[in-house]
Amino acid sequence: MMYYRLLIILLSPVIIAHILWLAFTNKQSHYFWQRIGFKLPNLPGNCLWFHCASVGEVNTLLPLLNNINKQDNSLKIIITTNTITGGKIVAQQELDFLFHCYMPVDWISSIDRFLTAVKPSSLYIMETEIWPNLFAICQNNNIPIYIINARLSSRTTSAKSWIKRVYKSCLLQISAIYARSEKDAQSYRLLGAKKETVMTIGNLKFTTALANETIKTEETISIVRKYVLLASTHKDEEEQIFHIWKKLKRPELLVIAPRHPERSASIISKLDTEAIAVRSKNQQITDQTEIFLLDTIGELKNYFSGAELVIMGGSFIPVGGHNILEPASFNCAIITGPYMENFAEELNLMLSKNAIIQITSKLQAYSRLREQIENVLDNDGYRKTLQKNTATLSHNVEKILDDYTKLILKK
C-alpha cells in the first residue's frame, strides 16, 4: 500500500491534467470537480452504490438494476463511472430511482469527501475495478464492498509481485466476490481473496440478451434502405473494412458506429468517399449515400434490429472485442474478428449455438471478412438461420439475473 500511495501522489499532476483535458474537450466542468470530490449533485443517502468503469459495464448492469427496482421500488441507486460516455448512458435512462456521479480519483481526500456527502449503505464494483484507497476507506466506514460479475484479465493475474500484494490487501477487505465464471473465481482465489468469499454466479453480460429495448427519440433517423451495421469500431477498422466494402460494390448502405464518437472527424478524413451522412450533423440519407456515420452516444441499439448483418468492431485489431450478446438480443446475423479475448465465454456460447460467424485468421482477417459478407448477404437461408439461432441464447439468463438480484436484496 505504501508504494501505491506514493505512486499515486507522484502521478497527481498527470492525473489532474488528464481530467482537466477531458472536462475541457467535453465541455463538462462538473466532470473535473466531481473527479476530485467537489460539487457533487444532490445524491440520496443510505443508497446502493454501484461503480462502473465505462459504457460496457453500465450496459451490463442496467438489466440488473431494473430487476432490483421491480422487486423493491423504494431503493435508491447511485452509479458512478470513470468516463463521460458512461455517464451519458446513465443519464439517458431517465429513471427516478437512479442517480449518477463521476467516481472520485483514488485519493484519500477525494474519496473522503464523496463518502461524507453520500453515505452509501454498500458498494458494488462491476467486474474488475480495484482501488486500494477506496477499499480501505470503505472498510474504515463500515461500508461493505462486493464485486459483481467479477472477472480478472491476464494482465492483472500476471502483474508484478508488489502489485499483486496490493491486490491481495484489497481483496481481503471485500465482503463477497460474485464471479461470472469458475475460471474467474479461481483467479480471484489465486490472487489472494478468501476462498469463502468467492462464489460463481454467472455472467451478467448474458442478460443483455433480455434487454433489447431501444431508446428512439424524435430526432432518430430512420433508414429505409437495406443496411449493414459496422458496430463499435476502433482506429483503422473503419478504413480497412470500408476499403473491402467499396470493392464489393454492394447496394446496401454501410452504417459505421465508432466505439468513440469523438473520433468522427478523423474517420471522415480517412474514408475515401464524399457520399457520407453524419448523424451528429443530422444529415439525411439518400439513395446516393454510401456511409451513414452514427457518431452519437446511446443510439446504437436503435439500429441493430433493422440490420441485414452486424460486423462487430474491436475484434479485427487486438483490443479484445466488444459485447456480441447485445446485437444477438435483436436476433442479428453477426460476424466478428479473431481478437475476442475479453468475450471468450460469450463467443463460445454463441459458437456452440451456431449463432455467430468468427473469422479466426489474424493474417487474413479482412480478406476472409469479404468472403463472409458476400456469403451472408447473398444467401437468405444462411442469414435467416444465423438470425434464428441467436434467439436460442436465452438458456439460463433469467436465472442469472434473479440470482444476482436476490444476493443484493438480502444484504
Secondary structure, DSSP 8 states (H G I E B T S, - for coil): -HHHHHHHHHTHHHHHHHHHHHHHHTT-HHHHHHHTT-S-----SS-EEEEESSHHHHHHHHHHHHHHHHH-TT--EEEEESSHHHHHHHHHH--TTEEEEE---S-HHHHHHHHHHH--SEEEEETT---HHHHHHHHHTT--EEEEEE---HHHHT--HHHHHHHHHHHTT-SEEEESSHHHHHHHHHHT--GGGEEE---GGGGGGT-------TT-----S-EEEEEEE-TTHHHHHHHHHHHHT-SSEEEEEESSGGGHHHHHHHSS-S-EEEGGGT----TT--EEE--SSS-GGGGTTT-SEEEESSTTTTS----THHHHTTT--EEE-S--GGGHHHHHHHHHTT--EE---STTHHHHHHHHHHHHHH-HHHHHHHHHHHGGGGTTHHHHHHHHHHHHHT-
